[in-house]
Amino acid sequence: MKKIILMCVMLLLTKVHSQDAKSQSEHINSLKTGKYLAFDVKKNKKGNYNYIDLKGEHELLSVNPEPNFSEHYYFEMKIYGTDYNFIPDNMAFPITYAKLYYEGNDKLKKQVGYVPREIRKGSTNRICVLDGIVFDLSTSFNEDDTSTFVPYRLYVHEDFGKDFKASDKKKKKKLSLKERMEQSMMKKLAKSNPEMQATYNIIQKLDAMDAVNLVQDYLKLAIAKQKVEESKWTQNTNNTKRLELVEERRELMLKAMKKYNEDLMDTPEWRRIQENNRRANSASAKNNVTIKNETGRDIYLYAEGSMNGSRLSAGSKGSFSCSTSYYYAFNGNSGTRGGNAGPLAYSANSSCGGTVSVR
């Protein structure tokens, strides 16, 4: 029995170790350019992950050598019609990519060089590429918190599921009645719809690969390896000079942008726009009312006849159209709706351009 357990552990380590040998820059080579499909990741009550297909146009435009360090790459992707750059998070051994552009305008980039924008925890969107899948980890990704290793969305090439075979399926997950019904319906639709069949195959393949756990295992090992590789990398004087050069470029870029902004603010055009903004804001204020929440608790404001509430935190205030009446409730799920229940917070056209308090 012990031998069997040991063999299983060794097989698992061998599988994960093969992933551990590659940095994110190498994994990018598994990506195909072309149309991509998006899938949200949802955890069900039984602890399994489901993949929900989303509508929208996405496209991987190109994979390019990173302009500062040729051993790495960055890529360009169109998501819901907007072009984004994804650049490596580390010069020694990247483990994720950041949804960021390079500093400076085109002229500065060509003359001075490319400078990666700074990655900030909690505000920079991070992604991870593995086995042809782009895992969106969102802005919550934190190397020190494994709970943030679960992606909230995946992007895969439209051909991703073409090589899927029924024999690739792993042991069936325990699904709820609703999930079984949804899967059965999708399977029936897929038989008569080629596009639906492609989507169904992708979901089946993601499930067979255990995609979410795959990326979690990779990140745990890659983060540990990054620390080792970065330590070795920085011992090379040529690499430390690269770092210094990038910082010099960054400082020059910031100075150039600061000077440009200062010069721009000292122009007739700037002053004219500022005056027009002031007038527009003044006119807008006359059509709005400021509502202050002085109840000591969070409240939810409902416009007359509206089914949607706006949350107003305790002690905060917000600007609202003064031509509408607003009602409030302490519970956003209470069912309170304007005109039906809940105290009146503001009466239409009573304080346009002014401020009212909810106590």
NULO-832367 format. One line per field, with one value per residue (C-alpha): z negated, x, y; residue in one letter. Coordinates in steps of 0.1 Angstrom, whole numbers, padded with zeros to 4 digits. Layout:
<atoms>
Z	Z:...
X	X:...
Y	Y:...
res	A:...
</atoms>
This chain:
<atoms>
Z	0000:-0009:0024:0043:0025:0031:0068:0070:0053:0076:0107:0094:0087:0122:0138:0119:0122:0160:0157:0132:0158:0179:0173:0186:0215:0227:0222:0245:0274:0270:0279:0313:0329:0340:0325:0288:0267:0231:0202:0167:0139:0113:0082:0074:0040:0043:0047:0084:0111:0140:0172:0184:0220:0226:0257:0273:0298:0286:0306:0300:0323:0319:0297:0298:0284:0253:0265:0235:0230:0260:0240:0231:0250:0246:0265:0278:0274:0284:0256:0263:0290:0271:0277:0247:0241:0217:0205:0183:0145:0140:0159:0146:0145:0153:0136:0147:0173:0165:0185:0190:0218:0221:0207:0230:0265:0297:0303:0268:0270:0303:0292:0255:0252:0239:0202:0186:0164:0127:0115:0084:0062:0060:0090:0119:0138:0139:0162:0165:0197:0195:0221:0246:0220:0209:0172:0160:0124:0122:0100:0068:0076:0047:0047:0009:0010:0027:0026:0053:0077:0088:0122:0127:0164:0192:0228:0253:0291:0310:0321:0285:0282:0317:0305:0276:0274:0252:0239:0225:0199:0163:0137:0137:0112:0089:0104:0091:0108:0124:0137:0151:0169:0183:0195:0211:0229:0241:0254:0274:0289:0298:0320:0345:0341:0351:0331:0300:0305:0305:0273:0257:0267:0251:0219:0218:0225:0198:0174:0184:0179:0145:0157:0125:0104:0131:0129:0091:0090:0115:0097:0064:0079:0103:0075:0055:0086:0094:0061:0069:0105:0097:0071:0097:0124:0103:0095:0132:0135:0171:0157:0129:0155:0174:0144:0138:0175:0173:0141:0159:0188:0164:0147:0180:0192:0160:0164:0200:0192:0163:0185:0212:0187:0172:0206:0217:0186:0196:0228:0238:0249:0214:0197:0221:0215:0177:0178:0200:0175:0146:0164:0173:0138:0125:0149:0140:0102:0107:0121:0092:0055:0030:0006:-0026:-0046:-0083:-0096:-0109:-0086:-0049:-0030:0004:0024:0049:0075:0078:0096:0100:0092:0087:0056:0052:0021:0000:-0027:-0062:-0064:-0026:-0001:0036:0064:0079:0104:0085:0106:0091:0057:0037:0010:-0011:-0029:-0051:-0034:0004:0006:-0014:0017:0008:0039:0045:0038:0024:-0010:-0029:-0041:-0017:-0014:0011:0028:0065:0074:0038:0035:0069:0066:0028:0002:-0019:-0047:-0056:-0093
X	0000:0028:0045:0014:0010:0047:0043:0013:0031:0061:0039:0022:0056:0069:0038:0041:0079:0076:0055:0080:0108:0091:0087:0056:0077:0081:0044:0034:0048:0018:-0006:-0021:-0030:-0066:-0101:-0105:-0135:-0141:-0154:-0162:-0151:-0177:-0173:-0204:-0217:-0198:-0165:-0161:-0153:-0177:-0169:-0196:-0192:-0195:-0204:-0180:-0152:-0117:-0085:-0048:-0032:0006:0033:0064:0100:0101:0119:0143:0151:0150:0148:0112:0080:0049:0016:-0012:-0048:-0081:-0108:-0143:-0130:-0102:-0065:-0043:-0006:0004:0040:0061:0061:0098:0130:0146:0117:0082:0053:0025:0018:0004:-0022:0000:0015:0050:0058:0061:0049:0061:0088:0103:0101:0120:0147:0151:0139:0109:0101:0076:0050:0053:0031:0012:-0004:-0042:-0045:-0027:-0046:-0025:-0029:-0011:-0007:-0006:-0012:-0027:-0051:-0050:-0061:-0073:-0064:-0077:-0063:-0066:-0036:-0011:0019:0015:-0021:-0030:-0067:-0060:-0046:-0081:-0088:-0121:-0121:-0103:-0096:-0089:-0084:-0115:-0098:-0089:-0115:-0110:-0088:-0110:-0121:-0147:-0120:-0102:-0129:-0119:-0142:-0175:-0179:-0209:-0233:-0264:-0297:-0297:-0261:-0270:-0300:-0279:-0253:-0279:-0295:-0261:-0252:-0285:-0280:-0244:-0255:-0273:-0251:-0214:-0206:-0223:-0205:-0171:-0180:-0192:-0159:-0139:-0158:-0153:-0116:-0111:-0129:-0108:-0076:-0088:-0078:-0082:-0062:-0036:-0029:-0030:-0003:0018:0017:0027:0058:0066:0066:0091:0113:0111:0128:0157:0161:0159:0186:0209:0200:0209:0244:0252:0266:0252:0217:0220:0231:0200:0179:0198:0192:0155:0153:0172:0148:0118:0131:0136:0102:0085:0104:0094:0057:0059:0074:0048:0020:0034:0039:0004:-0012:0004:-0016:-0047:-0063:-0059:-0073:-0103:-0111:-0108:-0133:-0157:-0154:-0162:-0193:-0205:-0200:-0219:-0248:-0248:-0249:-0282:-0298:-0286:-0290:-0264:-0277:-0257:-0261:-0261:-0279:-0248:-0254:-0251:-0283:-0297:-0314:-0341:-0353:-0391:-0404:-0369:-0360:-0323:-0308:-0276:-0255:-0245:-0220:-0224:-0211:-0207:-0226:-0236:-0250:-0284:-0308:-0329:-0360:-0366:-0378:-0357:-0366:-0341:-0337:-0310:-0310:-0302:-0321:-0351:-0373:-0380:-0387:-0394:-0431:-0439:-0421:-0393:-0388:-0386:-0350:-0357:-0387:-0385:-0375:-0374:-0336:-0320:-0284:-0286:-0278:-0302:-0294:-0308:-0308
Y	0000:0024:0016:0025:0058:0066:0059:0081:0109:0105:0106:0138:0154:0144:0160:0192:0193:0193:0225:0239:0238:0265:0302:0321:0334:0299:0290:0319:0299:0275:0303:0305:0338:0342:0342:0333:0324:0334:0313:0324:0301:0293:0271:0250:0239:0206:0224:0217:0243:0249:0269:0292:0304:0342:0361:0386:0390:0383:0378:0371:0396:0388:0374:0396:0396:0417:0449:0451:0414:0391:0359:0369:0378:0399:0396:0418:0407:0423:0418:0430:0452:0469:0461:0453:0446:0418:0422:0399:0405:0397:0401:0370:0344:0357:0338:0360:0386:0421:0439:0470:0492:0505:0540:0570:0580:0563:0589:0584:0547:0546:0571:0562:0526:0507:0509:0485:0502:0493:0464:0472:0446:0449:0472:0456:0429:0397:0366:0333:0312:0274:0247:0271:0286:0323:0323:0358:0361:0397:0424:0403:0381:0380:0357:0353:0342:0309:0317:0343:0317:0307:0324:0342:0338:0318:0326:0298:0296:0286:0254:0245:0217:0202:0174:0164:0128:0113:0089:0119:0126:0120:0105:0123:0151:0151:0176:0191:0185:0219:0214:0179:0195:0223:0199:0176:0205:0218:0183:0181:0216:0208:0179:0202:0233:0233:0264:0250:0217:0236:0253:0221:0203:0232:0229:0192:0195:0222:0199:0169:0189:0201:0235:0255:0230:0229:0266:0266:0239:0257:0290:0275:0259:0288:0314:0294:0289:0326:0335:0311:0321:0358:0354:0337:0363:0393:0379:0385:0421:0424:0418:0443:0469:0461:0469:0502:0511:0505:0527:0555:0553:0553:0584:0602:0592:0606:0638:0641:0635:0660:0687:0680:0684:0715:0731:0720:0737:0770:0775:0794:0761:0746:0776:0778:0741:0745:0774:0754:0725:0748:0761:0726:0714:0744:0738:0701:0708:0728:0696:0674:0671:0659:0632:0626:0594:0604:0573:0556:0526:0518:0526:0517:0545:0537:0561:0564:0533:0518:0482:0489:0505:0526:0518:0549:0540:0554:0590:0593:0614:0611:0632:0623:0637:0663:0657:0623:0612:0587:0561:0542:0509:0494:0460:0459:0425:0437:0441:0478:0498:0534:0543:0508:0509:0525:0561:0590:0602:0630:0646:0654:0690:0701:0709:0712:0723:0717:0691:0669:0645:0612:0606
res	M:K:K:I:I:L:M:C:V:M:L:L:L:T:K:V:H:S:Q:D:A:K:S:Q:S:E:H:I:N:S:L:K:T:G:K:Y:L:A:F:D:V:K:K:N:K:K:G:N:Y:N:Y:I:D:L:K:G:E:H:E:L:L:S:V:N:P:E:P:N:F:S:E:H:Y:Y:F:E:M:K:I:Y:G:T:D:Y:N:F:I:P:D:N:M:A:F:P:I:T:Y:A:K:L:Y:Y:E:G:N:D:K:L:K:K:Q:V:G:Y:V:P:R:E:I:R:K:G:S:T:N:R:I:C:V:L:D:G:I:V:F:D:L:S:T:S:F:N:E:D:D:T:S:T:F:V:P:Y:R:L:Y:V:H:E:D:F:G:K:D:F:K:A:S:D:K:K:K:K:K:K:L:S:L:K:E:R:M:E:Q:S:M:M:K:K:L:A:K:S:N:P:E:M:Q:A:T:Y:N:I:I:Q:K:L:D:A:M:D:A:V:N:L:V:Q:D:Y:L:K:L:A:I:A:K:Q:K:V:E:E:S:K:W:T:Q:N:T:N:N:T:K:R:L:E:L:V:E:E:R:R:E:L:M:L:K:A:M:K:K:Y:N:E:D:L:M:D:T:P:E:W:R:R:I:Q:E:N:N:R:R:A:N:S:A:S:A:K:N:N:V:T:I:K:N:E:T:G:R:D:I:Y:L:Y:A:E:G:S:M:N:G:S:R:L:S:A:G:S:K:G:S:F:S:C:S:T:S:Y:Y:Y:A:F:N:G:N:S:G:T:R:G:G:N:A:G:P:L:A:Y:S:A:N:S:S:C:G:G:T:V:S:V:R
</atoms>
